[in-house]
Amino acid sequence: MFDTYIKWIRAHSEPINAEAKNQGLILDYKTFVQAPRDANDYDVLFCTLYASYGKALDFNQGDDGKFEAISAKHWATADSDKQAQLTSPRLEMRKFLGTAYVREVTLKPMP
């Protein structure tokens, strides 16, 4: 299902992420692929870069409304139940392994 899944991502996730980046809601997004080491390892990984750790974790009504508007435009409906129904094929193609929040740090050189 890899090719079918990637085609779905290109048709739906990519345009939504591109618009979120265009509106300044996220700084960037990336997709990584690898050969999984075992059945519990990923083969496709999605990363989203936010301006700050707080921006990634803290709820913001204004940003949430903008994300909802992007999704409503893409899926041609503001109905969240209908959107969930339209996105459900993605979850049927793949096993969701989880979400992790990672913070990038810049180490200062030793004196």
N, C-alpha and C positions, 0 to 999 in steps of 0.2 A: 504493500500500500504506500510505499515511500513516494513514488512518483505522483500518485493521486493526491497524497497529502500535501506535497510541495506545491502542486498546481493549485490546490485550494488556498494555501497560504498566500501564494502570489496573487490570487484573485481577490482575496478578502482582507487578510491581515496587513499585507504590504500597503494597500491604499489608505487604510485607516491609520497606520503608523506614519506614513508619509504626511498625511494631513495634520496629525498631532504634532509632528516635527515642524511643519510649516507654520502652525499657529503658536509655536513656542511652548507647547505643553511638555514636550520632551526634547532633549538635546540631540539624541540619536538612537538608533535601534540597529541590531545586528542579528544575523542568523548564522549559527555554526552547525556543522555536521561532523560526525565522527563515527567510526566503527565501534559499536558498543562492546564493552568488555564482558558483560554478562546480561542476563534477562532484566536486571534491575538498573541498568545503565542507559543513558539516553543516546540516541543517534541524531536528534535534532534539538538544538538549544537556542532559545530566544533570549536576547538581552536588550534591556531598555536603559538608556542613560538619562538620568535626571540631573537637574542643575545642582541639587544638593540631596543629602540623605533624607533630610526632613521633607523635601518636596516629594520624594518617593513614598514616604511612610505616612505623612500627615494628610488627613482628609481636607480638601479645599472645595467648598461648594461651587465656586466659580469655575475652577478647573474641571470638576466633575460634570458640570453642565455643558462645558465645551466638548468633553469626551462624548457625552450622551448625544449632542447635536451631530458630531462627526459620525457616530454609529447610526443614528437615525437617517442621516442623508445616505450613507452607504447602503443600508439595508432597506431603504425606502419605507421605513415605518419607525415611529417613536415608541411603539408598544414593546416594552422590554421582554414580555413573554414571547412575542412573535420573533424578536431578535434571538432569544435563546433557542427557539425552535430552529431558526435558520442556521445558527452556529453549531447545532448538535451533531451534524455529520462529521465535523472535525474531531470531536471526542470519540466518535464511533470508529474512526480510522486509527487512532493512536491511544496508547496508555499514558495518562498523565502521571508524571512522577513527582511533581511538586514545584514549589516556588522557593527561591533563596534570595535573600537580600545581601549584597556584597558591597563593601565600601572600598573604593580605590584610595590608597594612601601614597603620598610621595615622601620617600625617605630622604632626610637631609644627609649630606655627606658627613663622614666622621671628621672632626677637627684634626 
